[in-house]
Amino acid sequence: MSSHEPLHDADNEVHDVVLALPQAIERARKVLDEKSTANIHDRDEMIRAAYGLQYVLRDLLASLDALLGGRK
């Protein structure tokens, strides 16, 4: 059995500041543009890209949830 550290830990998820939707969208687009040039053959770059993208995606969803009255 192998042990691993997950990319996301729901037990430690905290959104102290939820961005307004336009800011969350802008930030997500910026990070997506930045990470799109990552070298797919470079493990460290892929880890950084995955972490950065999942972070802004969670921020974007938190903004949508706040706007639509969904889960926080």
C-alpha positions as CSV (number, residue, x, y, z in Angstrom):
1,M,0.0,0.0,0.0
2,S,1.4,3.4,-1.0
3,S,0.9,6.5,1.0
4,H,0.4,9.8,-0.6
5,E,-0.4,13.4,0.2
6,P,-3.6,14.6,-1.6
7,L,-3.6,17.8,-3.7
8,H,-6.6,19.0,-1.6
9,D,-7.5,18.5,2.0
10,A,-11.1,19.3,2.6
11,D,-10.6,19.2,6.4
12,N,-8.3,22.2,6.1
13,E,-10.1,24.1,3.4
14,V,-10.7,27.7,4.5
15,H,-12.1,30.6,2.4
16,D,-11.5,33.6,4.6
17,V,-12.0,35.9,1.7
18,V,-14.4,35.1,-1.1
19,L,-13.6,37.1,-4.2
20,A,-16.3,38.9,-6.2
21,L,-17.1,36.8,-9.2
22,P,-15.4,39.2,-11.8
23,Q,-12.2,39.1,-9.7
24,A,-12.3,35.3,-9.4
25,I,-12.8,34.9,-13.1
26,E,-9.9,37.3,-13.9
27,R,-7.6,35.5,-11.5
28,A,-8.6,32.1,-12.9
29,R,-7.9,33.3,-16.5
30,K,-4.5,34.7,-15.4
31,V,-3.4,31.5,-13.7
32,L,-4.7,29.4,-16.6
33,D,-2.6,31.5,-19.0
34,E,0.4,31.2,-16.8
35,K,0.1,27.4,-16.3
36,S,-0.6,26.7,-20.0
37,T,3.1,27.0,-20.8
38,A,4.2,24.4,-18.2
39,N,6.3,21.6,-19.5
40,I,4.3,18.4,-19.4
41,H,7.5,16.4,-19.0
42,D,8.5,18.2,-15.9
43,R,7.0,16.6,-12.8
44,D,7.6,19.7,-10.6
45,E,6.0,22.1,-13.1
46,M,3.0,19.8,-13.4
47,I,2.6,19.6,-9.7
48,R,2.8,23.4,-9.4
49,A,0.3,23.8,-12.3
50,A,-2.2,21.3,-10.8
51,Y,-2.0,23.1,-7.4
52,G,-2.4,26.5,-8.9
53,L,-5.3,25.5,-11.1
54,Q,-7.1,23.7,-8.4
55,Y,-6.7,26.6,-6.0
56,V,-8.2,29.2,-8.4
57,L,-11.0,26.7,-9.4
58,R,-11.9,26.4,-5.8
59,D,-11.9,30.2,-5.4
60,L,-14.1,30.5,-8.5
61,L,-16.5,28.0,-7.1
62,A,-16.6,29.7,-3.7
63,S,-17.4,33.0,-5.5
64,L,-20.2,31.3,-7.5
65,D,-21.6,29.6,-4.4
66,A,-21.6,33.0,-2.6
67,L,-23.4,34.6,-5.5
68,L,-25.9,31.9,-6.0
69,G,-26.5,31.1,-2.3
70,G,-24.9,27.6,-2.6
71,R,-22.7,25.9,-0.1
72,K,-19.9,28.0,1.4
